[in-house]
Amino acid sequence: MYTMNNPSRISGPEDVNRLKAESVAQFAEEQKKHNMAKNSGSTSCQQCGYCCLQQPCVPEPGEFEAIARFLGMEPAELAQKYTVVNEDKKGYFLLWIRETQGDIAGKYIPYYRTYDRGYCVFFDKENHECKIHSVRPKSAKSSVCWENPTITYNGIWPVHEIQKLLPDFDPNGGKYVYKTNEIGLPCKVRVA
């Protein structure tokens, strides 16, 4: 495995410190552009979308089926079209893809792709609203940019639950080779 959330598993051609620095700089620049409650002194959401740009929300296992139903999909279809698997020290979780990550949907996300830029795939940039607002995950409901709250949610998924939705998910990492994807980015591809 090779994500920014578990540096002990990092391997590959990219310099994680450079990617992290670029990401931090980009978010600092974006904060200036957004009409954030944090910037205006407001204590209510300004629907600026910065939270959807900074980090797509993390659905908990118990929330996933309701979101799929809302979108008129089967849970496996939702997972394959709109999620990637990531990990932290406690385990694995599903994460909504960013608009720039459609080419890796339904896959274990390579660590360097966790720094991709772009909004959550469910953020409507034209209307500044969440496309799944009424069923959005608890992590999105508790996200407030004007405070620094401690967000507690159980976004960790048991491996067998991820594999129900994404049968190719391999927590042992499998064997990978580097290839270039259709937009010219290097990516690890699992081989049998």
Secondary structure, DSSP 8 states (H G I E B T S, - for coil): ---TT-GGG--SSS-HHHHHHHHHHHHHHHHHHS--HHHHT-SS-----HHHHH------GGGHHHHHHHTT--HHHHHHHHEEEEEETTEEEEEE-BTT-GGGTTSB--GGGGG--S-BTTEETTTTEETTGGG--HHHHT--TTS---------B-HHHHHHH-TT--TT--EEEEEE-TTS-EEEEEE-
